[in-house]
Amino acid sequence: MNQQILGQLIRLAEKGFIILGLTFFSGAFGINSLGMIIPPGVVSLIRYFIWGASTALIVLLWQNTLIAFSRNFLLFLLTGLAYFSFLWSQDLEFTLFNSREILMMTFFGLYFASRFSLKEIVELIGLTLFIGCLTSTIVAMVMPTVGAHIGGAHSGA
């Protein structure tokens, strides 16, 4: 009985991690979003937590990772091409610095694809979008200045 409860708790934690990662990579913690409220250090902590946890989980679940990798080889080849694009970039240092984002997203996506079925993936993406919609509505009502564009073509939108 305790094993079953522990398994359910681990699965719930995994789903929470996926929702956090999807929320982060959708830009919810960006400069014009929750990044206005949350300190930059916390956003960085979330970024590196997602990267570190994804990497650790990929290593721990290496058999599932190899299966997901073998099924999507072309996709990972294109990801590698995008990562090494700094070699022919006009701004080598900037592109190399930002290519870490490709690694973060790839590791997270590889874990996501290797751990969940297609049905679960769609459900988790839908739940993440629902949470984002609900949070956006609440923030717009509580702090309307956070959601308004200031300056530019869409001022006040």
Beta strands, then each sheet from edge to edge (+ up, - down):
end
